[in-house]
Every structure is written in C-alpha cells, then in structure tokens.
Amino acid sequence: MDPTRGNHNSSLRGETGLRRAAMVVIEELGENAAAYAATRAIILQKQGDEIGASRWRRVAPVIEEMQRKKSTSPRVQTDSTIGLARGTE
C-alpha cells in the first residue's frame, strides 16, 4: 500500500465504509495499520488533499478500536482432533 497516493473512493464514507477500510488496512498491515493510516493522512495533507487526509484521520481511530477489541477478546483454540473451537483461559 502506498501512503503517498490519495484515496477518493466513496466507500470510505459513513461508518460502514470506515470499518471496511479499517479491516482492509488491518488485513494488509497487521499491527502497523494505525500508524499507516496516520502517516497516510499526514502525507495527503502535505500534498493538499484535505478530503483524503480527513478520511484517513477518521479511519485511524477505527483501526485502533478494532485492534484494541481484538487484543482484549478471548483467544480461540482449535482442537485439531475433532475440529471444534473452544475458548482458552
């Protein structure tokens, strides 16, 4: 993913679009996703793309929230002998 390119995609509009964008960035970049979104916003602002920068500033906290929830949720372990998932403690 190139943080220097603008994103004028209308899918970033609205809460659903923000969550979708956040999931894509998390899938691509993992734990670096929030930093990428923040960096992208800064670069776009410096390039004069206020709309793109604004959208990425809205995506960054959604990424942080999703990652925070993921890190605090119980881990699931798969029992390979019977193919069932169960929570671990």
URHUZI-V408341 format. One record per run of one state. SS is the DSSP state (~ for helix, > for strand, _ for the rest). FROM is the first residue (numbers start at 1). TO is the last residue. If there is no record, write none. Layout:
BEGIN
SS/FROM/TO  SS/FROM/TO
END
This chain:
BEGIN
_/1/9  ~/10/12  _/13/13  ~/14/46  _/47/49  ~/50/72  _/73/75  >/76/79  _/80/83  >/84/87  _/88/89
END
